[in-house]
Every structure is written in structure tokens, then in C-alpha cells.
Amino acid sequence: MKYPPSILSVRIVAPLTLEIDWSTKETLGIDLAPVVCKYAALAPLKNAATFAQVRPDDWGHALEWPNGLDMGADRLYELSREQAGLPTASQFNQWMELHHLSLTDAARALGMTRRMMTHYRTGSRPIPKVVILACKGWEAETARRARQNTH
């Protein structure tokens, strides 16, 4: 699977809100209101008729609207997972960086393959909640061992 996941289809579910079918076999909702309000260049999307013209680009790497407006699949995927309360590649990368873990070290810590760490780190595969919970458990166990070693 390539990074970022590609967009298979998109549906409007409410004003400035979409539901996107991803190549990861996920269907995720995304509220674009915060992004549209933040960036003046996206202001035309506040018009319902313009917003309704959304479509995936030819390769599924972005959503497109008239007049050259578009949003990349990588950011849309990350934002849709954040809004759904699901783990993101950014969170996984932050965990690895915080603990100075290589892909091999992260794989050992979580009892997984280095290849899966690569997928999670790049966002090419969705990160199951259980993996982020394992990261938190590893952190807690590492901190507990450190406290024991200092006493």
C-alpha cells in the first residue's frame, strides 16, 4: 500500500462535512469547517454550491473543487483519524521520537515487526487503538523500571 492512503470516494454529509472512503478500507468522517475558516484561500468552500462540487482527483491523492481548490489526502487522512479519536502516524512518530526509538527498537518494544512500524510511521496502514495502548503501556513499564532502579 502506498502512502498516503488514497481516496476512493467522497460524500457530503452536512455543511463542510464529508465522509471519505479510503484505500485502507476505512470510511471516516471529516469536519472541514475549522480548516476552511482558518485559511482565507479556502473561503469559497463556505458556499454550499461550491462545496458540493467536491471530487477525488484522478489518482485519489487529493480532493478537488472548482477554481483550483484542493486538499491533499495525507492531511485529510490524518485529520479524519484525529477527529474520530483514532491514532495517527504523527502520534506514533512523536512516541518514537520522545523515547529515541528506531524502527527496530519500537518493533521489539511492541512485539511487532519492523515492517509494521514502518507502515504505522508513514500512515500507509491504519494504526489500531491497541497499538497506541501498547505504546502507553510500554511507557508506563519503562518509567516504573526507571523508578525501581533509582531506589
C-alpha positions in Angstrom: 0.0 0.0 0.0 1.3 3.4 -0.8 1.5 6.5 1.4 -0.7 8.4 1.8 -3.8 6.2 1.6 -5.8 7.1 -1.4 -9.3 8.5 -1.6 -11.7 6.1 -3.2 -14.9 8.2 -2.9 -16.4 11.1 -1.0 -19.8 12.1 0.1 -21.2 15.3 1.7 -23.0 14.6 4.9 -23.5 18.1 6.3 -22.3 21.6 5.6 -18.5 21.5 5.3 -18.6 17.9 6.5 -17.6 14.9 4.3 -17.4 11.1 4.6 -14.4 9.6 2.8 -13.8 6.0 1.7 -10.1 5.3 1.9 -7.9 2.7 0.3 -7.2 1.4 3.9 -10.8 0.0 3.9 -11.8 2.7 6.4 -14.7 5.2 6.0 -14.1 8.3 8.0 -16.0 11.5 8.5 -14.2 14.8 8.5 -15.4 18.3 9.5 -13.6 20.8 7.3 -15.1 23.9 9.0 -12.0 24.6 11.2 -9.7 24.4 8.2 -12.0 26.4 5.9 -12.4 29.1 8.5 -8.6 29.2 9.2 -7.4 29.7 5.6 -8.7 32.5 3.5 -7.8 30.7 0.3 -10.5 28.1 1.2 -13.2 30.7 1.9 -15.0 29.8 -1.4 -15.8 26.4 0.1 -18.2 28.2 2.6 -20.5 28.4 -0.4 -22.7 25.2 -0.4 -22.8 25.1 -4.2 -19.1 25.2 -4.5 -18.5 22.8 -1.7 -21.0 20.3 -3.3 -18.6 20.1 -6.3 -16.0 18.1 -4.4 -14.5 15.1 -6.0 -11.4 13.0 -5.6 -8.6 13.8 -8.1 -7.8 11.2 -10.8 -5.3 9.3 -8.5 -7.1 9.7 -5.2 -4.3 11.8 -3.8 -6.5 14.8 -3.1 -10.0 16.2 -3.0 -10.6 18.9 -5.7 -13.1 21.7 -6.1 -13.6 24.3 -8.9 -11.0 27.1 -9.4 -8.0 25.0 -8.4 -9.0 24.4 -4.7 -7.8 21.2 -3.4 -6.7 19.4 -0.2 -4.1 16.6 0.0 -5.1 13.1 1.0 -2.3 12.9 3.6 -3.6 15.8 5.7 -7.3 14.8 5.2 -6.5 11.2 6.4 -4.6 12.5 9.4 -7.3 15.0 10.3 -10.2 12.5 9.8 -8.4 10.0 12.1 -7.8 12.7 14.7 -11.4 13.8 14.6 -12.5 10.1 15.0 -10.3 9.7 18.1 -8.1 7.2 16.3 -4.3 7.0 16.4 -2.4 8.9 13.8 1.0 8.5 12.2 2.1 11.8 13.8 1.3 10.4 17.2 3.2 7.3 16.6 6.2 9.3 15.3 6.1 11.5 18.4 6.1 8.5 20.6 9.1 7.0 18.8 11.0 10.4 18.9 10.2 11.0 22.5 11.7 7.7 23.5 14.5 7.8 20.9 13.4 4.6 19.4 14.5 3.3 16.0 12.1 1.2 13.9 13.8 -1.9 15.2 13.6 -0.7 18.8 9.9 0.2 18.5 9.2 -3.2 17.0 11.0 -5.0 19.9 9.2 -2.8 22.4 5.7 -3.6 21.0 6.4 -7.2 19.9 5.7 -6.5 16.3 7.7 -6.4 13.0 9.8 -3.6 11.9 7.8 -3.6 8.7 4.6 -2.8 10.6 6.4 0.0 12.5 7.3 1.5 9.0 3.6 1.3 8.0 2.4 2.9 11.2 5.1 5.6 11.0 4.2 6.6 7.4 0.5 6.2 7.8 0.3 3.6 5.0 -1.7 1.4 7.3 -4.2 2.5 10.0 -2.8 2.2 13.5 -5.1 0.1 15.7 -6.0 1.6 19.0 -4.4 -1.4 20.7 -1.0 -0.3 19.3 -1.3 3.1 20.9 -2.4 1.5 24.1 0.7 -0.8 23.9 2.8 2.3 23.5 1.4 3.8 26.6 1.8 0.6 28.5 5.4 0.4 27.4 5.9 4.0 28.6 4.4 3.2 32.0 6.5 0.0 32.4 9.7 1.8 31.3 9.0 4.6 33.8 8.3 2.0 36.6 11.6 0.2 35.9 13.5 3.5 35.9 12.0 4.4 39.3 12.9 1.0 40.7 16.5 1.4 39.5 16.9 4.7 41.3 15.8 3.4 44.7 
